Amino acid sequence: MKATLRVLQHVPLIKFVGGPHVATHTPVSFHPCAPAGLKPSAIVSAPTSGHAASFQSRNNLSKRFRYTPLNDVEINDVLTGGAEVFIK
């Protein structure tokens, strides 16, 4: 009984302004800046189903986007979890 009373007395800490908002459906229309009043296509806006995304390797990009090879210190840090401490 006491647990029920505590639940009923609960006041949420977050208060939303204006109460619950009702979702409204707006019809598809053209953007004011679109050339010649073009409307978005339903085929383009629909998610692609059944098509696998094509994989592109970063090695096909320019050198600045490619992975840099790891040196021995970095490999050792990864394998040991950074547990080695070097005191000079």
Secondary structure, DSSP 8 states (H G I E B T S, - for coil): -HHHHHHHT---S---TTS------------TTSGGG----HHHHS---S-------GGGS-GGGS-----HHHHHHHHHTT------
